[in-house]
């Protein structure tokens, strides 16, 4: 199967923000006088790009409630089209290292910042905190596949289901793992050995392969990890991955995060964060990335 066919099949995993539309405004660290709010850094989702209308609207909304907030939108490429493509085609580890360097070069961020990740951007920000120990204070993730996805967006007819099975059968192909971003956080709970053998990214940042204690040590430095799940999410399967739940391969039922091996073994520091009351679980009653201004207002006033 050609990689382009796989890209088409994974297009349903898009993570653009569905209910924000506004005029295009610059997205960079602001020049307003500083107040007691840390800067905020945002990483967009699949199919989006750093200076899109939806990200511009997030910037505009945050400034509506926190006027002097410094805002920076992460970009893998300066060109908008290339940045959008980089959210689909590329190597996750390479991109995260690049972003770590990008943020480390910004003097305005060296004293710390809050971070918001939309869809896969939340997973990547969490990985960046683990790998590079970025000075993130509060990390807020919306519908992010922290425990990967184990199925494509579900469909009812036989042909679609058969197509999905064929697509999933190629996601651990080395050529796909080396080039397709979404494949790199595919976590097949029904064929876990294949995941451990084939994954180029998620098994490392989730400490499921060779444990790197620094990852957990870095993540527990967060002041707050805020995990937002969309209750009607049919894009991220299972939707509970946004709360770092696992899936029971026998029953296909979600396993609460505090009953998972990741929690029990404290692989990335979840148990420590929980014991220190640094974890918040939030729900939004909508589809994937369908958040309203009111949703964002509550987050802004609580965590930024």
Residue, then its C-alpha position, 0 to 999 in steps of 0.5 A: x500500500x502506498x504511503x499516499x493511500x495511508x495519508x488519505x485514510x488517516x485524514x479523519x484524525x485531523x485536529x484543527x479547532x472547529x469553532x474558532x474563525x476570526x481575522x488573521x493576526x500576527x502570532x509571536x511573543x507579544x510586546x505588551x508590558x508584562x503582568x503577573x501572567x506567564x507567556x503562553x505557548x501553543x502547538x496546533x493539531x494535525x491539519x492546522x498550522x501555526x498562523x491559521x485563522x483558528x490559532x489566530x482566534x485562540x490568540x484573540x480570545x486569550x487576549x480578550x480575557x488576559x490583555x497583556x498575555x504574551x503568546x507564541x505559536x510553535x511552528x516546525x516550518x515558517x511557511x504556512x503550507x509547509x508547517x501544515x504538511x509537517x504535521x502529517x509528514x515527518x519524524x516526531x522526534x526530530x520535530x520535537x528536538x527542533x521545537x525545543x531549540x526554537x523555544x530555548x532561543x527565545x529570551x522571553x520564555x526562559x523564565x517559564x511559560x504555560x503551554x496549550x496543545x491541541x490534539x497531537x500538539x498536546x502529546x508533542x508538548x508533553x514529550x518535549x517537556x520530558x525530553x528537553x525539560x522545557x520550563x513549562x509551568x502549566x501544560x493544558x492538552x485538548x483531546x491529545x492522544x497521550x496513550x496513542x490511538x488504537x483504531x481509526x475513526x469508526x465507521x459502520x459499513x463493511x467496506x470502510x471497516x475492511x479498509x481501516x483494517x488494511x490501513x492499520x496493517x501497514x502503520x508499523x511498516x518502517x517506511x511509514x513510521x519514518x515518514x507519517x506523523x500519525x503512525x508514530x503514535x499508533x498503539x495497537x493494544x491487541x498486538x502489543x508486541x508489534x507496537x513495541x517492535x515497530x513504534x518509532x516514537x510513542x513507546x519511547x516517550x511513554x517509557x514502555x520500551x527502555x525506561x528513561x528516568x529523566x522523562x518522569x523526573x522532568x514531567x513531574x516538575x510541572x505545576x499542573x497537567x490539565x487533560x481535556x477530553x471531548x465527550x463526543x470525540x469520534x476522531x481519537x479512538x479511544x477518546x479516553x486516551x486524552x486522559x491517559x486511559x488504556x484499553x483492555x484488549x480482551x473487553x475493549x473497555x477503557x482502563x482508568x489511568x490509575x489502573x494502567x501499568x503506566x500509572x502503577x509503574x509511574x513510567x512518566x511520573x503520572x502517579x507522582x503528579x496524581x499524589x501531589x494533586x497536580x493532575x486535572x481532568x476536564x471534559x468538554x461536551x463536544x466532538x474532537x476539537x469542538x471547543x467554544x470561547x467559553x471553554x477557552x475562557x474557563x481554561x485561561x482564567x484557571x490556568x494561565 
